[in-house]
Structures are given as structure tokens and as C-alpha cells.
Amino acid sequence: MTTTPASWRHQLPVLAAAGYRAVAIDVLGYGRSSRPAEVAAYRIGELVEDSVAVVEALGGAPAVIAGHDWGAVIAANSALVRPDVFRAVALLSIPYAPTGAGPRPTDMYARMTPPGHEFYVTYFQQPGRAEAEIEPDVRGWLLGFYASLSADTMGGPDRPSPLIVPAGHAMRERFAGGLPGWLSEADLDVYAAEFERTGLTGALNRYRNIDVDWADLAAHAATPIAQPSLFIGGALDPSVAGLAAAIDAFPNTLPGLRGSHLLEGAGHWIQQERADEVNALLTGWLAGLP
């Protein structure tokens, strides 16, 4: 999880220096953005509309959209649903997989986890459950979560996955320790302070719409994203490994793909772990857009 545009702190100055107008936003439920009480307010269609509204507020289309993690899902579906607004899309860490295709997400997660365990997205479904684990120690929980998915602190391949939660246990019990090299104590303070101020419910409500999103986007499941696209992931990121089939399907789902890059020795927080390489890939891709 990231809480503020600070997660793009290494990219914004570089993009501006290259002559681009670059804007990073707090997604609904995060940071200084609104936090509606209704779970349905966080469905993907609402967030696509938010993306369009930001572009309109800044002067109108066309725009290039980029996102990391949930931001990548929002960016991809914004480009899919509104190609009139978004002329290109860059996805970091989460490869595009059509949301409305395949089995219902919660059913799929139940089948992919061993008996007596839950995938973390399933663990997040019940309102209040994850909040009760995280909110008493936001800073400590975030540090463990970041460390568990960072290349320099995640541990070896035999370490139990932090994304699989044994029944009756807390997610943090499987977290790695240590402060990742890309994350300073001051950076962590910024992220933690925002969640301490807002609570976690808004951010977690995004996860609580996965089955709704699946139904909402079913009509688009066979529609590719035709605009120019870019994917950057970390070779050690469990999200990339778990979505390898989505990367293999890029010729069909992202026919406008102009680059797919897996950075060796990198984890999930790619634009912070490997800022210089990501900046070079982003600016090179942008410079080549029509």
C-alpha cells in the first residue's frame, strides 16, 4: 500500500525536467482524497471516472496515465474504458489482466490457497477485520508489509508468503523485518502519518469491490487495450510471478505494447526500489509516443 503521491517522488521531478506535466494523485480513500463510507463508492468504474475528472480539471484530453499496484489496475481500466481520454498507459508491478474475464475473483483465490489459509485479498474482505490488525500499529504494519515485498529484505524463496494468511492468524505474523534500502525513516513517517490520520477503511474498500468489478467489466473482458503501453515489474515480485500468465497474454491484451521489462533483483515497490531505471524506461517510452 502507498498513501500519498510521495511514492512517485523520484519520478515527478525527472518527468518535469523532461518537459512533461506530471501529476500524482491520492486515489479515493487514500491521503487527502475523499473517503466515502459506502463500499460501492470504491468500485473500479468510479475510480475510472475520477481519473477522467482529473484530466478534465487539468485542461482536458488526451493524457498518458501510469499507475503502480492498484494504481496500475485503475490506469489499465481507465485506458480500456476511456481511450478517448487516455492515449497511452504505463503499468508498474501489476500486469494487465482483463478484470471481467475468468472465474469470480474470490472463488479463484479460494482455489489457489491451501486448506486452512486465505489469500490476503480474501482476508481484507470482511469490513473491520484487517483494520483491527493494522490500525493499532500502522507504522509497524506498513514497515513489515513494505519489507516483505522489497528485494533487499523479503528473505529467501523458502520464506512463507506474506500474502497467504493462515486461519486464525494475523497477516503481519509472516512479515519480514528490516528497513528496505529505498525507504528512509522519514519516508515511512509520511506514509504512516496519512493512514494514522485517515484509518484504513477507505483503502481496504478498494479490495472489497473485486467481485463487483469483475461483474461490471465483464462486457470489456475480450476488448484489448490498443493504445501504446508499457509494463515494468520486478523479477522478485510475487505479484509478477503470480500473474505470469497475464504477461504471456500481452500480445492479445496489450497489442500496443512497446516494452515489457522485468528488472532483475527488484521487488514490488519498483519505482522506489529502482528509481533511476524506471525513470529511464518511462522517459524513453514517453519520448517515443506518437
TASULNOR-V507671 format. One record per pair of residues at least 12 apart in sequence whose ideal C-beta (glycine too) atoms are under 7 Angstrom apart, sorted by the first residue. I is the first residue (numbers start at 1). J is the second residue. D is the distance in whole Angstrom. If there is no record, write none. Layout:
BEGIN
I|J|D + I|J|D
END
This chain:
BEGIN
1|145|7 + 1|203|6 + 2|191|7 + 3|30|5 + 3|31|5 + 3|191|5 + 3|194|4 + 3|195|6 + 4|26|6 + 4|31|4 + 4|190|6 + 4|191|7 + 4|194|6 + 5|24|3 + 5|25|7 + 5|26|7 + 6|187|7 + 6|190|5 + 7|68|7 + 7|272|6 + 8|24|4 + 8|271|7 + 10|271|6 + 10|272|7 + 10|275|4 + 10|279|7 + 11|271|6 + 11|278|7 + 11|279|6 + 11|282|7 + 12|24|6 + 14|279|5 + 14|283|7 + 15|283|7 + 18|283|5 + 20|286|6 + 23|58|7 + 25|54|6 + 27|47|7 + 27|70|7 + 27|71|7 + 27|74|7 + 28|42|6 + 28|47|6 + 28|50|6 + 28|202|7 + 29|42|6 + 29|202|3 + 29|203|5 + 29|205|6 + 29|206|6 + 30|202|7 + 30|203|6 + 31|194|5 + 35|198|6 + 35|202|4 + 39|205|5 + 39|208|5 + 39|209|7 + 40|212|7 + 42|205|4 + 42|206|5 + 42|209|5 + 43|209|4 + 43|212|5 + 43|213|6 + 43|216|6 + 44|74|7 + 44|77|5 + 44|99|7 + 44|209|7 + 44|213|4 + 44|216|7 + 44|217|7 + 45|216|6 + 47|74|5 + 48|77|6 + 48|78|5 + 48|81|5 + 48|82|7 + 51|65|6 + 51|74|6 + 51|78|4 + 52|82|6 + 52|85|5 + 55|85|6 + 61|84|6 + 61|85|4 + 62|85|7 + 62|87|4 + 63|85|6 + 63|86|6 + 63|87|7 + 64|87|6 + 64|88|5 + 64|286|7 + 65|78|6 + 65|79|6 + 65|86|5 + 65|89|5 + 66|90|4 + 67|91|7 + 67|92|7 + 68|92|4 + 68|93|6 + 68|271|6 + 69|93|6 + 69|94|6 + 70|206|6 + 72|91|4 + 72|92|6 + 72|93|6 + 72|94|4 + 73|94|6 + 75|89|5 + 75|91|6 + 76|89|6 + 76|91|6 + 76|96|5 + 76|225|6 + 77|99|6 + 77|217|7 + 79|225|5 + 79|227|6 + 80|220|6 + 80|223|6 + 80|225|5 + 81|220|7 + 83|227|6 + 86|227|7 + 87|227|6 + 88|227|5 + 88|228|4 + 88|229|7 + 88|289|5 + 89|225|6 + 89|227|6 + 89|229|5 + 90|230|4 + 90|282|6 + 90|285|7 + 91|229|7 + 91|230|7 + 91|231|5 + 92|232|5 + 92|270|5 + 92|271|6 + 93|233|5 + 93|234|7 + 93|237|6 + 93|239|6 + 93|240|7 + 93|268|5 + 93|270|5 + 94|239|6 + 95|231|6 + 95|233|7 + 95|240|7 + 95|243|5 + 95|246|4 + 95|247|5 + 96|225|7 + 96|246|6 + 96|253|6 + 96|254|6 + 97|243|6 + 97|246|4 + 98|220|7 + 98|221|5 + 98|253|6 + 99|213|5 + 99|214|6 + 99|217|4 + 100|214|6 + 100|217|4 + 100|218|4 + 100|219|7 + 100|220|6 + 100|221|4 + 101|221|4 + 104|211|6 + 104|214|6 + 105|210|4 + 105|211|6 + 105|214|6 + 106|122|6 + 106|210|7 + 106|211|6 + 109|121|6 + 109|122|5 + 110|122|7 + 113|164|6 + 116|166|6 + 116|167|5 + 117|164|5 + 117|165|6 + 117|166|5 + 117|167|7 + 118|165|5 + 118|167|7 + 119|163|7 + 119|164|6 + 120|163|5 + 120|165|6 + 120|171|6 + 121|207|5 + 121|210|6 + 123|165|5 + 123|171|6 + 124|204|5 + 124|207|4 + 124|208|7 + 125|207|7 + 125|208|6 + 130|200|7 + 130|204|6 + 131|199|7 + 131|200|5 + 131|201|6 + 131|204|7 + 133|170|5 + 133|171|6 + 133|172|6 + 134|200|5 + 135|199|6 + 135|200|6 + 138|192|5 + 138|195|5 + 138|196|5 + 139|188|7 + 139|192|4 + 141|172|6 + 142|188|7 + 142|191|6 + 142|192|6 + 143|179|7 + 143|188|6 + 144|172|5 + 144|175|3 + 144|176|7 + 145|175|6 + 146|180|6 + 146|183|6 + 146|269|7 + 147|175|7 + 147|176|4 + 147|177|6 + 147|178|5 + 147|180|6 + 148|162|4 + 148|175|5 + 148|176|4 + 149|237|7 + 149|267|5 + 149|268|4 + 149|269|7 + 150|180|4 + 150|182|7 + 150|267|5 + 150|269|6 + 150|273|6 + 151|234|7 + 151|236|5 + 151|265|6 + 151|266|5 + 151|267|4 + 151|273|6 + 152|180|6 + 152|181|5 + 153|176|5 + 153|178|4 + 153|180|5 + 154|176|5 + 154|236|7 + 154|267|6 + 155|176|5 + 160|174|5 + 161|174|7 + 161|238|7 + 162|174|5 + 162|175|5 + 163|238|6 + 182|269|6 + 182|272|5 + 182|273|5 + 224|252|6 + 224|253|5 + 224|254|7 + 224|255|5 + 225|253|7 + 225|254|5 + 225|256|7 + 226|255|6 + 226|256|5 + 227|256|5 + 228|256|5 + 228|258|5 + 228|289|6 + 229|254|5 + 229|256|5 + 229|257|5 + 229|258|7 + 230|258|6 + 230|259|5 + 230|285|5 + 231|260|5 + 231|261|7 + 232|261|5 + 232|263|7 + 232|270|6 + 232|278|6 + 232|281|6 + 233|262|5 + 233|270|6 + 234|263|6 + 234|266|3 + 234|267|5 + 234|268|6 + 234|270|5 + 234|273|7 + 235|262|5 + 235|263|6 + 235|264|5 + 235|265|7 + 235|266|6 + 236|265|7 + 236|266|6 + 236|267|5 + 237|267|5 + 237|268|4 + 239|268|6 + 240|262|7 + 247|260|7 + 258|285|6 + 258|288|7 + 259|281|7 + 259|285|6 + 261|281|6 + 263|277|6
END
